[in-house]
Amino acid sequence: MQNPVINQTVLMSGADFMSNASPINPYMHQGEPFNRQKAMQEHQAIQKALEDAGITVVKVDPPADCQDGIFTANWALTRGGKALMSHLPNARQAEEAYAAKMLGQQGLELHFLPEDVRFSGQGDALPCGDYVFAGTGYRTDPAAHTAISEILGYKVIPLQTIPARDANGTPVINQASGWPDSDFYDIDLAIAILRWPTLEQKGLVAWCPEAFEPASQATIRGLDFVDRIEVPLQEAVGVSACNLVSSGYHVVMNAGAPTLQAAIEKAGLSVTTLSNKELAKNGGSVRCCSVTLDN
């Protein structure tokens, strides 16, 4: 039985300007020692692992002086030669015009949301065949879900992850971005697409149930077109285990998630593990570093 090949071609940039100057997510800590050279080595290792998995990597220069310009997944969501462009937090808005230029050079037809509609691109919208798992409440607004459906033709499954809370249990606002915050601010930190569904078999996702609000847990458990692998919270948060890229046959993921790795291998997919400790200081990893061009 043949699995669909997914993520066949991705676009990556580089870690040349990476920093934690503006801590726009809970994993970033201003002033924490940061080794850019090590981050660049980790990024290069991700590129090599993806290429070794049979994925074509289109490489572009990172946008100058953009702390998170390495995380191209957040630039757009693509399908059928179209790209729905993102609207990012304040510290990342300088990336948007550059992202449009780079994706336009790939021949994609660009579509833009109203300025007041937040959208975090593929970081918060993960395709699974004709469906897309889409985050809401932090980096993506419901209006973006409508555009995903109308422009790209996906059937949207809206999901809500749990918020970050203060000592009193109150949801917090990120002081740098002014937006609500979560350890799972982008959905690619809470769920991963391992295999797309076909007429012959269900798709396969890995997800951390504890990362989601109860209603979203129920939504995921009720889906009849995918099988599910449960990821322990300590793996999802500790090593961003869900932030992976699968070709449908081979998975590139972070080391330190033995439960998830064993389950993926049991499902018949091969695995490459990498250490991305410097990238983790900016809240990103394997999935964040590439945007798929050919959904």
N, C-alpha and C positions, 0 to 999 in steps of 0.2 A: 504494500500500500504506500503510495507516494504522498509525502507531505508537501504542501506548497512551500516554495522557497520564499522567505520573507526577508526584508531589509537587504535586498540585493545590492543596492547602491546607496551609500550614505555620504554626507558631507561633513568634514571635520575642519577645524581651524588650528589653533595652537594655544599654548599656555604662556606665551611670551610676555603678556601684560597682566597675568593673573595676580591678584592680591586680595587681602581681606579688609581693605580700607573702609568699606561701607558694609557693615554686617546686616545684610537684608534677609538672613534666615537663621534659625537657631543653631546651626552648625558653625557659623562664622563668629569669631571673637576678635574684635579689633585689637591689634597689638600682639596677638599670638604669633610666636615665631613661625615664619613661613618660608619654605625653601623652594623658590621658583624653579631652580635648576632640576630639583627632584620632581616637581610637578610636570615639567617638560618631558622628563624621562618616562614618567608614568603615562603621559598622553601618547608618547611614541609607542609604548608597549601595547596600549589599547589598539592603536592603528594597526600594528603588526598582527595582533591576535585576530582582529576582524578580517584582515586580508588573508591570513592563514585559514580562516573559516570559510573562505570563498566569497567574502563580501568585497565589493569594489568600493574603495575609498576615494572620494574626490577631495583634494586638499586645497584649502584657501588660506591666505594669511589671516591671522586674527585681527579684529578691529583695534586700532591703536588706542592705548591708554584706557581700555575697557576691562575692568577687573574680572568680569565673568564672560568675556567674549569667547572663551574656550567652549562654553556650553551651547553648542549650536542647536541642540534639540529644541531649545526654547525660541528659536527664530521663526518657526512656522510649522504648520501641518500640511502635508502634501497628499494629493491623490490625482491620478489621471492627468498629469501634466499641469495641475493647478496647485498653487500654494496660498493658504490662508495665513497671512502674516500676523505676528504677535504684537501685543502691547505689554511691555515689561515694566517692572518697578523702576522708580526714579533713577537708581544707580546704574540701570542697564538701558535706559532709553536711547543713549547714544549709539547703541548697537543696531537699532531698528533700520535706519536708512542703509547702513552697510549690509545688513542681512538681506534687505530687498535687492540691493545691487548684486550681491553674490548669487542669490537664487535666480534672479532675472537672467544672469549670465549663463545659467544652466538651462535656459529655454523654458522655464516655468512661467505660466500665466499667473500674475500676482493679483491677489485680492486683499483689500484692506478693510478692517473694522473701523467703526467710529472711534474717535480718540478716547472716549470715556469708557470703552469696553475693554476690560482686562482679558488677556489671553496669553497663556504661557506655551503655546505651540505644542510640539509633540511631547514635551515634558509633562504636560497635563492632559494629553489626548492620545491614547494608545490604540491604534487600529488592530482589529481582530477580524479579518475578513471584511464583511460589509458593516460590521459594528465598530464603534469606537468607545472605549471607556474614557470618560471625561470628568476631570475634577471640577469642583465648584467651591466657592467660599473663600478662597485664598488668592490664587493667581489667575483664575478664570471665572468669568461671569456667565450666567445663563444665556445672555444674548449671544455669546460666542458659540454656545451649543447650537443655537438656531442657525447661525452661519455655517457651522460645520455640516449640518444637515442639508441646508439649501444649496451651498456652493460646492461641497465635496461629495454630497450624496450618501454620507454615512448615516446609519441608524445609531443615534447617540444614547449611551447608557450613562446618565448623570450619577456621580458618586460623591460622597462627602467624607473626608477623613476627619479624624479627631483634632481639635484645636490644641495649641500649646496653652498651658494654664499657669497662672502665678501661684504663690504659696496658699492663697485663699481659694484656689480652684476656679478663678475667673479667667475666661479666655483673654489672651493678651494681644496687643497691637505691637507689631515690630516698630521699634523706635526709629530705625533708619529709613524704612520704606513707608511707614504710616499705614500699612495694610495688615489685616489679620494674619496671625502666624500659626504655624503647625510644624511638627517634626516631619510631616508628610505634606508640605506646602505644595509640592507637585505630585501628581498621582503616580509617577514612575518611581517613587520611593516606597510605594505601598502595594503595587501590583505589577506583574510583568507578563508579557505575552510570549509564550514559548512556541506555540504552534497554532496556526489558523485552522478553523473548521473547514471541512469539505463535505461533499455528499456522502462520503464513505465513513468518515470518522469525526468525532468532536474535536474542537480545538483544545488547547491546554494553556492554563494560566497558573502562575504562582502568585499567591496573595497572602498578606498578613491580616487576618481577621481583626486583630486588636487595633489595627490602624484606622479602621472605619467606624463611623457612627452606626448604631444598630440597624437603621433602615437600609443603609447601603450594604451592610453585611447580609441582610435578608435578600436584597436584590441580587447580589453575587451568588449566593447559595441557590437561588431560584433559577438561574440561567440553565437552559437545557442544551446549549450548543457548545459548552466547554466542560472539560474536566478540570478539577482544581487541586493544586498542591498548596498546603498551608505552610506558611513561613513563620517561624517563631519571632516574637517581637524583638528579642535580643539580637537576632540576625538582621532583621529589617532595619533597626535603628543603629546597631553597633557597627555593621559593615556595609550598610546600604545594599543588602543582599538582592532586593528586587530590582535594583538599578542595573539591569543587564541588557544585553542584546543577543537575540537568537536569530539564526538563519532558518529556523524550522528543523534543523538537523544538529547544529552545533551552537553551544551557548558560551558567550564570554561574560564572566561574572567576577565579582570580588571574592578573594580568598577569605576564609574565616566563617563560612556559612555551611558547615558540614551537613546539617539536616536538609537544607535546600539542595545542595549539590548531589547528595545521595538520591533524593527523590527524582531529580531531573535525569540522572543516569539510569535509574530504574525505569523511567518512562521511555528510554531508548535514545536519548540525545547525549552526545558527547559534550564535554565541558573543558574549558580553559579557565583557570583562576589567576587573578592578578592582585597585587597589592597596590592600593591607590590611597595611601594615607595622607598625602599632601592634597590631592584633589578633594578628599573628604573634608578638609578644613574650609572649603568653600561650599560644602553641601552638595557636591556633584560627584558623578562617577561615570561608569561605562556608558549607560544610556544617555546621560546628559551631554556627553561629548560628541554625539553624532545625531544628525537629522536625516531621516530617510527621504530619498528623492523619488522613489518609484512605487509608492503604494497605489 
